[in-house]
């Protein structure tokens, strides 16, 4: 088994945090995104979509997409469960992970990709699309703040993969030049808490 | 249990096809999106993100996001498995479902939302963003066509939720005014096949 990792990029970090929470280690190779190694012929043969992370199993099976990789690890080592326990909790973890991906992470990514000067060579930038996404980030953060008033973690009383996606999305706001408003005290409490876990340094 | 459905919109259709494949029926209430019922106070109390579908369990638990709802149904009725069997197959179904969502469905949606005149009142349209997404649709369709050369379904030899997402995404090309190129013969073979299943009329 080998995990093609991508250094500081947010999706590879999701998988590293997941592994750290599971107490698992997997042989890794870092793909240098700055040098466009993910666009190389060798890497494209692994993932035609030219994205990290990629997990290659010993039989040669290639698994891409961070959450698909995390789910594979969940199967290998079920404890602690990070995708929920039982049907209802699993559905709520899936729901919150997707809400954060669709309404926060995707919006922060759009701001970064379409407005950051460093991305101008990597992306066909549409600055207006970046601008449209800024208020979406703050609208969702407010909603999440309200939710976190009454519970410890994003999807309920237990830490889950939805907290990992949330942490990575909020931390991605910094390169996107967005700041969590001071008055979102529940969100800030949650962020401090998850950022203080040893896995967050992965 | 009650499912808030949204008529012809693609996400509610994903859940209806899933239920039909499982042979399950669930009490439904249609939310009239044309009349903006999903923006009403009553519906917003169920889903602050104002999207269909929404599943409300008998204990009042609210589950949103199509795939979270489908996964809940998979737990209730595991056969036939539509999220894969065993760790590797489950990871590959998750991977393909996400690839289709991110690289096809999201791109088709962007074309529809940002370029269709009917959406001008519903969305802050960024026509350039719609245009940027058109070539992405065709690039992914070509990739998928190649994949379908050697296998029956999107994620392997068996029908899965990734085929449901694929069918809905390809059918969504019509209102987005996009046409599947004639030369993508493997993709067309697959589409004919999944569109001919009784569930596709759900």
Boltz contact constraints between the chains, C-beta under 6 A:
constraints:
  - contact:
      token1: [A, 48]
      token2: [B, 143]
      max_distance: 6.0
  - contact:
      token1: [A, 61]
      token2: [B, 88]
      max_distance: 6.0
  - contact:
      token1: [A, 63]
      token2: [B, 91]
      max_distance: 6.0
  - contact:
      token1: [A, 63]
      token2: [B, 95]
      max_distance: 6.0
  - contact:
      token1: [A, 64]
      token2: [B, 95]
      max_distance: 6.0
  - contact:
      token1: [A, 65]
      token2: [B, 95]
      max_distance: 6.0
  - contact:
      token1: [A, 65]
      token2: [B, 98]
      max_distance: 6.0
  - contact:
      token1: [A, 68]
      token2: [B, 91]
      max_distance: 6.0
  - contact:
      token1: [A, 68]
      token2: [B, 94]
      max_distance: 6.0
  - contact:
      token1: [A, 68]
      token2: [B, 95]
      max_distance: 6.0
  - contact:
      token1: [A, 71]
      token2: [B, 91]
      max_distance: 6.0
  - contact:
      token1: [A, 71]
      token2: [B, 94]
      max_distance: 6.0
  - contact:
      token1: [A, 72]
      token2: [B, 87]
      max_distance: 6.0
  - contact:
      token1: [A, 72]
      token2: [B, 91]
      max_distance: 6.0
  - contact:
      token1: [A, 75]
      token2: [B, 87]
      max_distance: 6.0
  - contact:
      token1: [A, 87]
      token2: [B, 72]
      max_distance: 6.0
  - contact:
      token1: [A, 87]
      token2: [B, 75]
      max_distance: 6.0
  - contact:
      token1: [A, 88]
      token2: [B, 61]
      max_distance: 6.0
  - contact:
      token1: [A, 91]
      token2: [B, 63]
      max_distance: 6.0
  - contact:
      token1: [A, 91]
      token2: [B, 68]
      max_distance: 6.0
  - contact:
      token1: [A, 91]
      token2: [B, 71]
      max_distance: 6.0
  - contact:
      token1: [A, 91]
      token2: [B, 72]
      max_distance: 6.0
  - contact:
      token1: [A, 94]
      token2: [B, 68]
      max_distance: 6.0
  - contact:
      token1: [A, 94]
      token2: [B, 71]
      max_distance: 6.0
  - contact:
      token1: [A, 95]
      token2: [B, 63]
      max_distance: 6.0
  - contact:
      token1: [A, 95]
      token2: [B, 64]
      max_distance: 6.0
  - contact:
      token1: [A, 95]
      token2: [B, 65]
      max_distance: 6.0
  - contact:
      token1: [A, 95]
      token2: [B, 68]
      max_distance: 6.0
  - contact:
      token1: [A, 98]
      token2: [B, 65]
      max_distance: 6.0
  - contact:
      token1: [A, 124]
      token2: [B, 132]
      max_distance: 6.0
  - contact:
      token1: [A, 126]
      token2: [B, 128]
      max_distance: 6.0
  - contact:
      token1: [A, 126]
      token2: [B, 129]
      max_distance: 6.0
  - contact:
      token1: [A, 126]
      token2: [B, 132]
      max_distance: 6.0
  - contact:
      token1: [A, 128]
      token2: [B, 126]
      max_distance: 6.0
  - contact:
      token1: [A, 129]
      token2: [B, 126]
      max_distance: 6.0
  - contact:
      token1: [A, 129]
      token2: [B, 129]
      max_distance: 6.0
  - contact:
      token1: [A, 132]
      token2: [B, 124]
      max_distance: 6.0
  - contact:
      token1: [A, 132]
      token2: [B, 126]
      max_distance: 6.0
  - contact:
      token1: [A, 143]
      token2: [B, 48]
      max_distance: 6.0
